[in-house]
């Protein structure tokens, strides 16, 4: 049975952020994820987790200037010191929240840039991040993101991400398999899940092409979730989608997997 985690950056937008924890718990979620915790004190978030019996499944390391359009700095030459400071902050939050998966975003690369130079910086930063995270019991995950939603993102394919993971060679470096992004770029999800499961550290789902509820669109999630179970994956499955309306009203697809089952 998949363990679903509500993505509080996208779901429950009808509530203030700190109120989304309770809303998710009332709907039967036992885990949550989100993009960034840094606007709030770690103790404040931890109180929401503990108060509602929730586990923290994942969040992202600082991405640079998100408001200005940056989407990670791990592959950006000249930003290495900033990357390390951000990772230190992320690991502090991870310790406080009991979080064991930390997503490190590669960043945007301009057309015509020297990809080899970006890749070299990316590898070095991932090596240092994995070393720092290992002592804290944290796994670093990297995510290929489709160029339709995020033009210019350095990492777009699962096979490329797995090659980078293998080259770094750290036991606590894994790939984030986002079914939505993978379907848009590559398709053939079942084959890729079977091929790469040993290197996958986190899974996310959403409907394709509109990133709404997983029962809307072209993907057969009952089949994919059963396959993921059969392949021995025991981690969280993040529900990273934008509800068409009120979040709770659109959860019929999830009821068999949530605490309490069918409702």
KATANOR-V317439 format. One record per residue. N is the residue number from 0. RES is the residue in one letter. OMEGA is omega in radians with two decimals (NA if undefined). NEAR is the number of other C-alpha atoms within 8 Angstrom. Layout:
BEGIN
n = <N N>
res = <RES RES>
omega = <OMEGA OMEGA>
near = <NEAR NEAR>
END
This chain:
BEGIN
n = <0 1 2 3 4 5 6 7 8 9 10 11 12 13 14 15 16 17 18 19 20 21 22 23 24 25 26 27 28 29 30 31 32 33 34 35 36 37 38 39 40 41 42 43 44 45 46 47 48 49 50 51 52 53 54 55 56 57 58 59 60 61 62 63 64 65 66 67 68 69 70 71 72 73 74 75 76 77 78 79 80 81 82 83 84 85 86 87 88 89 90 91 92 93 94 95 96 97 98 99 100 101 102 103 104 105 106 107 108 109 110 111 112 113 114 115 116 117 118 119 120 121 122 123 124 125 126 127 128 129 130 131 132 133 134 135 136 137 138 139 140 141 142 143 144 145 146 147 148 149 150 151 152 153 154 155 156 157 158 159 160 161 162 163 164 165 166 167 168 169 170 171 172 173 174 175 176 177 178 179 180 181 182 183 184 185 186 187 188 189 190 191 192 193 194 195 196 197 198 199 200 201 202 203 204 205 206 207 208 209 210 211 212 213 214 215 216 217 218 219 220 221 222 223 224 225 226 227 228 229 230 231 232 233 234 235 236 237 238 239 240 241 242 243 244 245 246 247 248 249 250 251 252 253 254 255 256 257 258 259 260 261 262>
res = <X X X X X X X X X X X X X X X X X X X X X X X X X X X X X X X X X X X X X X X X X X X X X X X X X X X X X X X X X X X X X X X X X X X X X X X X X X X X X X X X X X X X X X X X X X X X X X X X X X X X X X X X X X X X X X X X X X X X X X X X X X X X X X X X X X X X X X X X X X X X X X X X X X X X X X X X X X X X X X X X X X X X X X X X X X X X X X X X X X X X X X X X X X X X X X X X X X X X X X X X X X X X X X X X X X X X X X X X X X X X X X X X X X X X X X X X X X X X X X X X X X X X X X X X X X X X X X X X X X X X X X X>
omega = <-3.13 3.07 -3.07 3.04 3.11 3.06 -3.01 3.01 -3.11 -3.09 3.09 3.14 3.07 3.10 2.94 -2.98 -3.07 3.07 -3.11 3.12 3.13 3.13 3.13 -3.14 3.13 3.12 3.08 3.06 3.08 3.09 3.09 2.98 3.06 -3.11 -2.97 3.09 -2.77 3.07 -3.07 3.04 -3.13 -3.13 3.14 3.10 -3.14 3.11 3.11 3.11 -3.09 -3.11 -3.10 3.07 -3.06 2.99 3.06 -3.03 -2.99 2.79 -3.04 2.95 3.12 -2.98 -2.92 -3.12 -3.09 -3.10 3.13 3.07 3.11 -3.08 -3.12 -3.10 -3.03 -3.12 -3.07 3.10 3.13 -3.11 -3.03 -3.14 3.09 3.12 -3.10 3.10 3.11 3.12 3.10 3.11 -3.14 3.14 3.03 3.10 -3.13 3.12 -3.11 -3.05 -3.08 -3.07 -3.07 3.09 -3.11 -3.13 3.10 -3.09 -3.07 -3.13 -3.12 -3.13 -3.11 3.07 3.13 3.12 3.11 -3.07 3.13 3.12 3.10 -3.12 3.12 3.10 3.14 -3.14 -3.13 3.14 3.12 3.08 -3.12 3.11 -3.14 3.11 -3.11 -3.09 -3.06 -3.11 3.11 -3.12 -3.09 3.05 3.05 3.05 3.07 -2.99 2.92 -3.09 -3.03 -3.08 3.05 3.12 -3.04 -3.11 3.09 3.14 -2.98 -2.99 -3.06 -3.02 3.12 -3.12 3.09 3.12 3.12 3.08 3.09 3.10 -3.12 -3.12 3.08 3.01 3.14 -3.13 -3.08 2.98 -3.12 -3.12 3.05 -3.10 3.09 -3.07 3.13 -3.13 -3.09 3.13 -3.12 -3.06 -2.93 -3.00 3.06 -2.98 -3.07 3.13 -3.12 3.08 3.11 -3.09 -2.90 -2.96 -3.11 -3.13 -3.11 -3.12 3.12 -3.13 3.06 -3.08 3.03 3.06 3.10 0.30 -2.92 3.12 3.02 -3.11 -3.10 3.08 3.09 3.07 -2.87 -3.10 3.12 -3.04 3.04 3.09 -3.08 3.14 3.07 3.10 3.13 3.07 -3.07 3.14 3.02 3.11 -3.11 3.14 3.12 3.00 -3.08 3.12 -3.04 -3.12 3.11 3.14 3.11 3.13 3.07 -3.02 -3.05 -3.11 -3.11 -3.03 3.12 -3.13 -3.01 -2.99 -3.13 -3.06 -3.05 3.10 -3.11 3.07 -3.09 3.12 NA>
near = <5 10 12 13 14 13 13 13 9 11 12 12 11 6 7 7 9 7 8 12 14 9 9 13 12 7 8 9 14 14 13 17 14 12 7 9 11 6 5 7 8 11 8 8 12 10 8 11 12 8 7 9 8 13 10 11 13 12 12 13 13 10 13 8 8 8 5 5 6 12 13 13 14 15 15 13 8 5 9 10 7 7 12 10 8 10 11 8 9 12 10 8 11 12 9 10 11 8 14 10 13 15 13 13 13 15 14 12 9 6 5 4 6 6 6 6 8 11 9 9 12 12 11 8 13 11 10 8 11 13 9 8 13 10 7 8 7 13 14 14 14 13 14 14 12 13 10 5 6 8 8 9 14 9 10 12 11 11 6 9 13 12 8 9 13 8 6 9 7 10 5 10 14 15 15 14 13 11 11 13 10 16 11 10 10 8 7 7 10 8 7 10 9 8 6 9 10 4 9 11 13 14 13 13 13 13 16 14 8 6 11 12 13 14 9 9 9 7 9 7 8 6 7 9 9 9 9 11 11 7 8 6 8 7 8 12 12 15 11 11 14 9 11 8 6 9 12 7 7 11 9 6 8 7 12 7 10 13 8 7 8 5 4>
END
